[in-house]
Amino acid sequence: MIDRLVLTGQWGIHNLRHFGRAGILFLRILFGSPNLRRGFPLLVQQVYAEGVLSLLIIVVSGLFIGMVLALQGYHTLAKFGASQELGPLVALSVVRELGPVVTAILFAGRAGSAVTAEIGLMKATEQLSSMEMMAVDPVRKVISPRFWGGFISMPLLVIIFNATAIYGAYLVGVKWLGGDAGTFWSNMQSSVEFHGDVLNGILKSIVFGIAVTWIAVFQGYTAVPTSAGIASATTRTVVYGSLAVLGLDFVLTAMMIGEW
Amino acid sequence: MSKNLVEISNMSFQHENGKIVFQDVDIVIPRGKITAIMGPSGTGKTTLLRLIGGQLAPTKGEVKVAGEIIHELSHTRLYQLRKRMGMLFQQGGLFTHMNVYQNVAFPLREHTNLSESMIHSLVLMKLQMVGLRGAAQLMPNELSGGMARRVALARAIALDPDLIMYDEPFTGQDPISMGVLVKLVKTLNQSLNITSIIVSHDVQETMRIADYVYVIVNKKVLGHGTPDAIAKDNSRQMQQFIQGLPDGPVPFDYPATPLVEDFLQGVET
């Protein structure tokens, strides 16, 4: 009994310590004095590595999700004679939910895992230590640019995902199934609010971007510097990142709908 | 200015997992000299360098570098002090996304406002010193282990530090580059008056260039003195280490239960 209590206590302390470290790292990233001349090129590099290189998976997923949504939605709506509502159905579900959530989960898998693995390997090969010994703060040089790169990329990727998903739905709903283009677009325009739907979706993506990149850089920075350690840190990034996105999505949706 | 650049007094260090590495260790590193820290592998020699560099903090006692207690310094002061230190890591620690030239230029670009042409000349000079000017455009994955360490040395001396810490500099070097490195360490020390700390278990090479030697065995300083004095030390432990004898008071085996007990215990699940 006592043993169990001790183990629970140890587990609790271990986790609290972990959260504390993550918090300190986050504060150091947020309040570390930026050096624009040296930091900007690093940031651009990371926006490229995390954002531009994720474009393929985001565009292809967006297109197919939009197409499937239109296919499913069209037949269901047609049963009730409401197939003209396909535009609003697709736009609202993509802009409010699917866009930010799916992009964030894909981002955790594509960019988050790469960030964790890269930082973890830099740690394992003494690159971070040697940087410290050269009086260059790795948080400023390695961690911060990766965090801010993800922070900037995420909302942009969501916008691109939304656009391609809606275009995919247009291709299926209008071009293939023969719905009316004018109805599709005008119904969408009249039912999607810029502030309530589009902006809230972007707001979600900003929060998800922070969560996923924070998890990714922290897991990399604290990875056990062995091959198994880096492998499990990468896995944790994807698992924790995806779970955090789903959990946060519920909380944010509840807040935005006004139930809280 | 104090005679000693590094003063470690009454220092103990224990890892987070509870493993004790040092117990009440006293070490002084005199300015402008080459001091060697030797000991069997696993005695925490690299940990000692990390303690001197302020990457770890001792659990007891203090580590003073250039008159300042390094583990009590603020982040900014610590980084200022580190600009005056160079460290050669066991694996080199080269940045894999940069080529050899960019690696050596890195500290210069970070800490100075020198023009590109000046940086170019400095980098080539440092690379020439380690014999790798011709490899300037290679990526770290194209270098052998020994070459990578020589590039790392060029990078460590890029800012002409007051103190250089070498972590196993001679391991994995062929006889020629070993000879060059030994000479280079000596030259750097003599011509630029750089204080050097060499952590190594290559007894012969290290004794040849060191001015003073510390031998660490089993969490404590076993002995210290000039290489001659160490070589003549009659204690069995010291002789065993210097001559590389398998039997003696310094255990070769990692602490374990007796072999018979281990066998009789059977397979544990």
Interface residues (C-beta under 8 A of the other chain):
Chain A: R38 M122 T125 E126 Q127 S129 S130 E132 M133 M134 A135 V136 D137
Chain B: R50 G53 Q55 H75 Y79 Q80 R82 K83 M85 G86 M87 F89 Q90 Q91 G92 G93 L94 F95 T96 F106 P107 E110 H111 A152 R155 L159
